[in-house]
């Protein structure tokens, strides 16, 4: 597990009521890493946030952290 994946997992676990059900998988495609996040159904709204604000903030944070280590990364939240 790389450091960005650990960061995604740490942040998402802090947001949800069932942190034991958080799963983050990294998928490499075309020089970019896609972090797929899955959570319990009842926690999905907490990760997405009102009008997607929490999800967008998570995506921006990971994008900035990836740029710091000269990589490209995005976060997808799976339902």
SEDRENTI-132109 format. One record per residue: residue number from 1; residue in three letters; x, y, z of N, C-alpha, C in turn. Coordinates in steps of 0.05 Angstrom, whole numbers, plus 5000, padded with zeros to 4 digits. Atoms other than C-alpha are relative to their C-alpha. Example, Ala and Ser with C-alpha at 12.3 -4.5 7.8 and 13.67 -1.06 7.14 Angstrom:
<sites>
+-----+--------+------+------+------+------+------+------+------+------+------+
: num : residu :  n.x :  n.y :  n.z : ca.x : ca.y : ca.z :  c.x :  c.y :  c.z :
+-----+--------+------+------+------+------+------+------+------+------+------+
:   1 :    ALA : 5018 : 4976 : 5000 : 5246 : 4910 : 5156 : 5018 : 5024 : 5000 :
:   2 :    SER : 4984 : 4976 : 4999 : 5273 : 4979 : 5143 : 4985 : 5022 : 5014 :
+-----+--------+------+------+------+------+------+------+------+------+------+
</sites>
This chain:
<sites>
+-----+--------+------+------+------+------+------+------+------+------+------+
: num : residu :  n.x :  n.y :  n.z : ca.x : ca.y : ca.z :  c.x :  c.y :  c.z :
+-----+--------+------+------+------+------+------+------+------+------+------+
:   1 :    UNK : 5017 : 4976 : 5000 : 5000 : 5000 : 5000 : 5018 : 5025 : 5000 :
:   2 :    UNK : 4983 : 4976 : 5001 : 5030 : 5067 : 4980 : 4989 : 5021 : 5019 :
:   3 :    UNK : 5006 : 4979 : 4980 : 5028 : 5130 : 5021 : 4974 : 5015 : 4993 :
:   4 :    UNK : 5025 : 4986 : 5008 : 4973 : 5164 : 4980 : 4976 : 4983 : 5006 :
:   5 :    UNK : 5022 : 5018 : 4994 : 4929 : 5103 : 4988 : 4995 : 5000 : 5030 :
:   6 :    UNK : 5003 : 4998 : 4971 : 4942 : 5105 : 5063 : 4986 : 5026 : 5008 :
:   7 :    UNK : 5012 : 4975 : 4994 : 4923 : 5178 : 5064 : 4970 : 5000 : 4994 :
:   8 :    UNK : 5029 : 5001 : 5007 : 4857 : 5166 : 5028 : 4986 : 4983 : 5021 :
:   9 :    UNK : 5013 : 5018 : 4981 : 4841 : 5109 : 5075 : 4997 : 5014 : 5027 :
:  10 :    UNK : 5001 : 4986 : 4974 : 4858 : 5150 : 5137 : 4979 : 5022 : 5000 :
:  11 :    UNK : 5020 : 4978 : 5001 : 4815 : 5209 : 5115 : 4972 : 4989 : 5000 :
:  12 :    UNK : 5027 : 5011 : 5002 : 4755 : 5166 : 5096 : 4992 : 4986 : 5026 :
:  13 :    UNK : 5006 : 5013 : 4974 : 4759 : 5125 : 5160 : 4991 : 5020 : 5021 :
:  14 :    UNK : 5008 : 4979 : 4981 : 4754 : 5190 : 5199 : 4973 : 5012 : 4995 :
:  15 :    UNK : 5026 : 4988 : 5007 : 4690 : 5210 : 5163 : 4976 : 4981 : 5006 :
:  16 :    UNK : 5022 : 5019 : 4999 : 4649 : 5146 : 5171 : 4994 : 4989 : 5028 :
:  17 :    UNK : 5007 : 5013 : 4975 : 4612 : 5110 : 5227 : 5010 : 4972 : 5002 :
:  18 :    UNK : 4991 : 5028 : 5001 : 4637 : 5041 : 5205 : 5027 : 4999 : 4986 :
:  19 :    UNK : 4973 : 4999 : 5013 : 4712 : 5050 : 5192 : 5011 : 4972 : 4992 :
:  20 :    UNK : 4991 : 5027 : 5007 : 4722 : 4974 : 5189 : 4991 : 4991 : 4973 :
:  21 :    UNK : 5011 : 5008 : 5027 : 4682 : 4971 : 5124 : 5012 : 5017 : 4978 :
:  22 :    UNK : 4987 : 4984 : 5020 : 4726 : 5022 : 5088 : 5020 : 4983 : 4985 :
:  23 :    UNK : 4981 : 5013 : 5017 : 4764 : 4993 : 5029 : 5009 : 5019 : 4979 :
:  24 :    UNK : 4989 : 4983 : 5021 : 4811 : 5031 : 4984 : 5018 : 4983 : 4983 :
:  25 :    UNK : 4983 : 5015 : 5018 : 4841 : 4998 : 4923 : 5012 : 5019 : 4979 :
:  26 :    UNK : 4986 : 4983 : 5019 : 4892 : 5029 : 4876 : 5001 : 4985 : 4973 :
:  27 :    UNK : 4999 : 5011 : 5027 : 4885 : 5017 : 4801 : 5017 : 5018 : 4983 :
:  28 :    UNK : 4982 : 4985 : 5018 : 4940 : 5039 : 4754 : 4990 : 5000 : 4972 :
:  29 :    UNK : 5009 : 4998 : 5028 : 4916 : 5064 : 4686 : 5014 : 5024 : 4987 :
:  30 :    UNK : 4988 : 4978 : 5016 : 4955 : 5105 : 4634 : 5016 : 5020 : 5016 :
:  31 :    UNK : 4982 : 4982 : 4984 : 5006 : 5133 : 4683 : 4985 : 5015 : 5022 :
:  32 :    UNK : 5015 : 4987 : 4979 : 4952 : 5153 : 4732 : 4990 : 4978 : 5020 :
:  33 :    UNK : 5010 : 5018 : 4980 : 4930 : 5120 : 4797 : 4971 : 5008 : 5007 :
:  34 :    UNK : 5028 : 4995 : 4992 : 4855 : 5114 : 4811 : 4996 : 4986 : 5026 :
:  35 :    UNK : 5006 : 5012 : 4974 : 4838 : 5103 : 4884 : 4970 : 4997 : 5002 :
:  36 :    UNK : 5028 : 5007 : 4999 : 4771 : 5068 : 4888 : 4993 : 4996 : 5030 :
:  37 :    UNK : 5008 : 5000 : 4972 : 4737 : 5079 : 4955 : 4973 : 4987 : 5002 :
:  38 :    UNK : 5026 : 5011 : 4994 : 4681 : 5035 : 4980 : 4995 : 5000 : 5030 :
:  39 :    UNK : 5008 : 4997 : 4971 : 4644 : 5045 : 5046 : 4973 : 4986 : 5003 :
:  40 :    UNK : 5026 : 5011 : 4994 : 4583 : 5017 : 5080 : 4978 : 5018 : 4988 :
:  41 :    UNK : 5022 : 4984 : 5013 : 4517 : 5039 : 5047 : 4991 : 5024 : 5017 :
:  42 :    UNK : 5010 : 4978 : 4983 : 4496 : 5081 : 5107 : 5021 : 5023 : 5003 :
:  43 :    UNK : 4979 : 4979 : 4998 : 4563 : 5119 : 5105 : 5006 : 5014 : 4974 :
:  44 :    UNK : 4995 : 4989 : 5026 : 4561 : 5136 : 5031 : 4995 : 5030 : 4999 :
:  45 :    UNK : 5007 : 4972 : 4999 : 4527 : 5203 : 5044 : 5021 : 5017 : 5015 :
:  46 :    UNK : 4980 : 4985 : 4985 : 4580 : 5223 : 5094 : 5026 : 5004 : 4984 :
:  47 :    UNK : 4976 : 4997 : 5016 : 4636 : 5211 : 5045 : 4996 : 5019 : 4977 :
:  48 :    UNK : 5007 : 4982 : 5022 : 4601 : 5247 : 4988 : 4996 : 5029 : 5010 :
:  49 :    UNK : 5005 : 4974 : 4989 : 4577 : 5305 : 5031 : 4978 : 5015 : 4986 :
:  50 :    UNK : 5021 : 4984 : 5012 : 4526 : 5358 : 5017 : 5009 : 5012 : 4974 :
:  51 :    UNK : 4995 : 4992 : 5028 : 4525 : 5372 : 4942 : 5028 : 4992 : 4991 :
:  52 :    UNK : 4975 : 5011 : 5008 : 4589 : 5331 : 4937 : 5024 : 5016 : 5010 :
:  53 :    UNK : 4978 : 4984 : 4990 : 4632 : 5380 : 4976 : 5022 : 4984 : 5013 :
:  54 :    UNK : 4980 : 5016 : 4986 : 4667 : 5329 : 5019 : 5015 : 4983 : 4980 :
:  55 :    UNK : 4987 : 5016 : 5021 : 4682 : 5284 : 4959 : 5019 : 5018 : 4984 :
:  56 :    UNK : 4983 : 4982 : 5015 : 4709 : 5344 : 4920 : 5025 : 5009 : 5016 :
:  57 :    UNK : 4978 : 4992 : 4983 : 4752 : 5366 : 4978 : 5020 : 4977 : 5002 :
:  58 :    UNK : 4983 : 5023 : 4999 : 4780 : 5295 : 4984 : 5016 : 4997 : 4974 :
:  59 :    UNK : 4987 : 5002 : 5026 : 4795 : 5293 : 4910 : 5022 : 5022 : 4996 :
:  60 :    UNK : 4980 : 4978 : 5002 : 4831 : 5361 : 4912 : 5024 : 4995 : 5018 :
:  61 :    UNK : 4978 : 5005 : 4981 : 4872 : 5341 : 4973 : 5018 : 4978 : 4989 :
:  62 :    UNK : 4984 : 5021 : 5010 : 4895 : 5276 : 4941 : 5014 : 5008 : 4974 :
:  63 :    UNK : 4987 : 4990 : 5024 : 4909 : 5310 : 4875 : 5024 : 5017 : 5007 :
:  64 :    UNK : 4978 : 4983 : 4992 : 4953 : 5361 : 4910 : 5023 : 4983 : 5012 :
:  65 :    UNK : 4980 : 5017 : 4988 : 4989 : 5307 : 4950 : 5014 : 4984 : 4979 :
:  66 :    UNK : 4988 : 5016 : 5022 : 5001 : 5267 : 4886 : 5019 : 5018 : 4984 :
:  67 :    UNK : 4983 : 4982 : 5015 : 5030 : 5328 : 4851 : 5026 : 5005 : 5016 :
:  68 :    UNK : 4977 : 4997 : 4983 : 5078 : 5336 : 4910 : 5021 : 4978 : 4995 :
:  69 :    UNK : 4982 : 5022 : 5006 : 5108 : 5268 : 4894 : 5002 : 4993 : 4971 :
:  70 :    UNK : 4999 : 5002 : 5029 : 5103 : 5279 : 4819 : 4986 : 4976 : 4988 :
:  71 :    UNK : 5018 : 5021 : 5010 : 5046 : 5231 : 4806 : 4974 : 5012 : 4993 :
:  72 :    UNK : 5027 : 4991 : 5005 : 4976 : 5236 : 4780 : 4981 : 4980 : 5013 :
:  73 :    UNK : 5018 : 5017 : 4985 : 4919 : 5209 : 4822 : 4972 : 5012 : 5001 :
:  74 :    UNK : 5027 : 4991 : 4996 : 4844 : 5213 : 4827 : 4986 : 4981 : 5019 :
:  75 :    UNK : 5015 : 5016 : 4981 : 4793 : 5187 : 4876 : 4972 : 4995 : 4989 :
:  76 :    UNK : 5027 : 5007 : 5009 : 4729 : 5150 : 4856 : 4986 : 4987 : 5024 :
:  77 :    UNK : 5016 : 5012 : 4979 : 4675 : 5134 : 4906 : 4980 : 4981 : 4988 :
:  78 :    UNK : 5017 : 5020 : 5011 : 4640 : 5069 : 4891 : 4975 : 4997 : 5017 :
:  79 :    UNK : 5025 : 5003 : 4984 : 4568 : 5058 : 4911 : 4992 : 4970 : 5001 :
+-----+--------+------+------+------+------+------+------+------+------+------+
</sites>
